[in-house]
């Protein structure tokens, strides 16, 4: 089955970084995004404190703004949490769910990640759902099994479309470590994810974007992001500086 052309997405996950002054970097990203018109989409996911101001600054540009997490419920007694509806109200168009740092530091289960993806769709947000194996699992040859389980148990049963779901493959052992899998390793996992999405969602699964994440830098971006079935990147630390972030996205110019 031929896959229709998919416009890549390069999304920056700023994690717990960024203050009001960081809008200077956003302005540079917005300026640089013009050269990618029709070739790639850019998204910045800042900390929650910056979503509203970033969304206002990016309005009318080719850069969209996303959140890094959401609570499954619409509202309620959940101190410190933020609902998907609140993200949408602040101007976000997407939200990351199931990032390995949330799964590990906050002990998030696949069931909780599924509930958060459903919440994102309820609020008309795109869910960027993360999957990926730990180093011991990779070394034990369990990568595809781990990814299969996470996809099966973290994705809601129904409602997924190419417009509201993005899958990000992020090998946990490569996040923030400087270690990266080979392009062949990435292509193998992305092909497996594509197969799973097609089997589960049919034609929609053939059009869904599958991003690679894990120590992506300008120096390795071309090798990693041009592998088969890689439709962009979820970038961590390298997205904090516009020069590096745009350097990664320039692969698609």
N, C-alpha and C positions, 0 to 999 in steps of 0.2 A: 504494500500500500504506500503510495507516495505521500509525503508529508507536505502540506502547503507551506509556503514561506511564512516563517514566524519572525516577527520583529523582535530582536533581542531586548532584554531588560537588564540594565546595570543599576543595581540598588545598593545604596550605602547604608550599612548598619552602624550608626555612631556609638551604640552601646551607652555606657555611662560617661559620656564625654560631651562637652559643648556648653558654652555659656552664651549670653546675649551677644557678645562680641563676635561669636562664630558666624553671625549673619554675613560677615565679610567673605567667608569661604563660600557660603551659599550663593552670594552674588556672583562670584567667579564661576561657579558651576553653572548657574543660569546663563551667563554669557557664553560659556563654552558649549552649552547644549545646542545652540543654534546650528553648529556644524554637523550635528548628527540627525538633523531633521529627516524623518522617513527612514532612517537607517538603524536607530536604536532609541529606546526610551530610557530616561534617567529618573531615578527616584532617590530621595534622601530620607532616611528614617532617624530623626534626631531624638534625644530624650523628650519625654512628655512635656517638659517645661517650655520647649521651643516649638512645638508643633503648630500652635496658632500663629505665632509670628512668622515662622517659616512658610506656612501655607499662604499667609497674606503676601509675603514677599515674592512667592513663586507664582501667584495667580496670573494667568495669562501667558505663562512661559511654557517651555517644553519640559519642565521639571515638576514631578509630583512629589507629594510628601506622604510618608507612611509612619505608622506607630511601630513600637518594638514588642508590644504585648497587649493583651486585653483580658478582662474578666469575662467569664461566660454569661453572667447575668446583666440585665439592662441597668439595674440600680439596686441599692440596698445597703445593709450594714457591713461594708467591706472596706475598712479603713486602709487608705493608701492605694487602692486599686482604681482602675479606670475601665469603663465599659467601652465596647466597640462603638456604641452610639455617641459617647463623649468624644472619641477620636474623630468620628465623622463630623461632629458638630464643630470641632476645632479646625477642620479643614483637611484631615487625612483622607486618602483614597484607598489605603491598604494597611495591613498590619501583619507583622511577622508572628507566627505561632509555632511553638515546638522547637525553638532554637535550643541547641544542646546545652547552652549555659543556663537556660530556664529548666530544662529537663534534669540537669545535674544539681545546680545550686538550690533550686526550689522544688526538686523532687517531683516534677510534673510527669504524669503518666500519659500514655497514649490516649486514654479515655478523656482526660482533661484537655489535651491538645485538640481532640475531635470536637469537644464542646466549644472551645475557643474559635475553631474554624467555622462552626455553625453560627456562633455569635457574630463573627465578621460578616458573613453573608446576610444575616438578619439586619445588619446595619448598612448593607449595600457596599461593603468594603471588599477588596480583593484579599484573600488569605494567602500569605507566602508561607507555606508549610515546609518546615525543615526536617530532614532525615539524615542519618549518617551513623557510621560505626565508630567504636572506640579502637584504640591501637591494638589491644589484645584480641579484639574480635577480627580485625583485619589480619593479624598474624595467624589466627586460627582458621582462616579461610571462611569466616562467617559473614563477610560483608553483605552479600546479596540476601542472605537469610534475615539479617537485621533490618535491612532496608525494606524487604518484603513485609516483615511484621509491622514495621512502623507505618508503612503506607496503608496496610490492611486495617490497622487498628486506630490510626490517627485521622484518616479521611472519613468524613461523613458518608453515609450510605447513598445519599442522593443529593442533587442540587449543584453538583460541581459542573462548571463550564470553563471554557478556555479564557473567559473574561474575568471570572472570579476566583480562579485557583492558579497559583504558581507553586511549583515544587522546587525546593532548593536542596541539592545534595551537598552536605557539608561533612566530610569525614572529621570526626571530633578531634582526632590526633593531629590534624593539620590546622586547626583554628588557633591563630595567634602564636604558633610554634615556629613558623618559618619552614616547616616541613610541608611538602606537597606531593601528591600522588603523580604518577606519570600521566601523560595525555591518554595513553592506552587504558590505564586504570580508570580514569574519569569516563572515557568513552564506553567502557564496559558497563559501569554502573548506570550511566545515563541511558544506554540502550535498554537496560533492564527496567529502569523506571518508566521509559516510554512504553515498553511492552505491557507493564502493569496498568498504566493509564489507559492504553487502548483496550485492553481486555475488560477493564472496569467501566470505562466511559465511552467506548466506541469512537466515533468520529471526533467527538470533543477532545478525547485523550490524545489524538494525533496532533492537535493544535495547541495543547497546553505548553507553557514555557517551563523548561527545566533549567534552573540556574546551578552553576558551580560556585561553591564558597569554601574558603580555607586557604589563608595566606596568599591571596591573589594580589599581585603587584604589577606595575607597568612592565617589569622585566620578564615576567612569565605569562602575562595575560594572553598574548597571541597564541602561544603553544596550547594553553588550557582552554581558551574560549573558542577556538576554531575546531575543537574535537567534535565528532559526530554527536548530534542530539544535545549539544550544549547551546542553550538559547540565552546566554547572558551570565551575569555573576551577582552574587551577594557578597559585597566587599566589606570587610571590617575596618581595621586600622588604616588601611590605605585610602579610605573614603573621607578621612578627616581633613585632608588637604586637597583642595581643588585640583592642583597640578597633578597629583598622583591619581586621583579619581578619574579625571578627564583623560589621563594617560592610558588608563585601563580601557575606558570607553572608546578611545581612538582606534582600537582594533577594528571597529565597525565603520570607520570613515571611508 
